[in-house]
Amino acid sequence: MRSMTGYGRRLISRDGREMTVEIKTVNHRFLDVSLRMPRALSFAEEAVRKRLGQSLRRGHVDMNVSYLNLRADARVVRVDEGLVAQYMNAIQSIGKVLNGTGEIDPASFIASQPDVLTVTVAEEDQDAVLALLMDTMAAALSDVEAMREREGEALQKDLALHLDEVKKIRDEIAALAPQVPLNYQEKLKARLAELGVKDLDEQRLYQEVALMADRCAIDEELSRLLSHFDQVTEALQGKGEVGRRLDFLVQELNREVNTIGSKASDAQITKLVVAAKSEIEKIREQVQNVE
C-alpha cells in the first residue's frame, strides 16, 4: 500500500547538457498531472505523461523541469550579409565625402551595429535530450515512490489501529444486543405497573417484546461488519492501487454502523455507535491519502 504524498528532485549533467526534474505529489481522486517545462522540451510532453502514468496511478502531480544546454554548439551566430553590404556602401560614400580623412575600421564598426549579428539557439538533438530527461525523471520518480512507500507503511499501521478499535466496539455491541429485548421487557413491565395495570396479559406482553426484538435485530449488520473487516484487512495488506476499494469499504462500514444506531433502542449501544463512527471517520480521512 502506498500513500499519494511524495517528493523527488534530481539533477543530471551529461555531454554539456544539464537537466533538473522536481516532482511533488499529493492526494487526488484520479491521476492529475501539471507539467512545467521549457518550450524547447515541448516535444517530450507526451512521453513524460506516459512515463508518469506507468509509475503513479492516483494523485495530483506537479512536475517542474529546467534545462540548460552549455555545449559549444548550443548557439549559432548569423551575419546579415545584405545589411553588411549596405553598411559598406554607406562607409564608402562617407569616405568620398571626407576625402579619406577620419578613416574607421569597417569590420569592427559594422559588427557593432544593431541586427548585423544575431545569436540563435541551435536545433536540439531531440534523442539525446529526451534520453537525458527520461533518466533524470526516472531518478526523481524513484525518490517519489520511495517516499510514497514509507508514507504508505505509516498509513497502513494507523489504519489497522483504528480498524482494531472498530472491531472492539462491534464486539461490545454484539455482547449487548441480546439484552436489548430483555431490558425492554423489564421497562415495559415497570411502566405498566406505574400505570396501575394489574391483570397483565403475559401473552400480549411477549408479543410486544417479540415485535420490538424484531425491529431492533442487528445480527445481519453485525455479521456484515465482520465481512467488511476482513476485506479492509485484505486491502491494507494488498499491493498497487487499493485506495478506491478502501474508500468504498469505509462507506459500507459507516452504513452498517448507522443502521445499527437507528435500529438498536439502547443507550449503551447508541454510545458505542458514536464511538465507532468517530473511528470510521478517522479511517476515512486517512484513506483519502492512499493510492
Secondary structure, DSSP 8 states (H G I E B T S, - for coil): --BS-EEEEEEEEETTEEEEEEEEEE--SSEEEEEE--GGGGGGHHHHHHHHHHH-SSEEEEEEEEEEE-STTSEEEEE-HHHHHHHHHHHHHHHHHHTT-S---HHHHHHTSTTTEEEEE----HHHHHHHHHHHHHHHHHHHHHHHHHHHHHHHHHHHHHHHHHHHHHHHHHHHTTHHHHHHHHHHHHHHHHTT--S--HHHHHHHHHHHHHHT--HHHHHHHHHHHHHHHHHHT--S--HHHHHHHHHHHHHHHHHHHHH---HHHHHHHHHHHHHHHHHHHHHTTB-
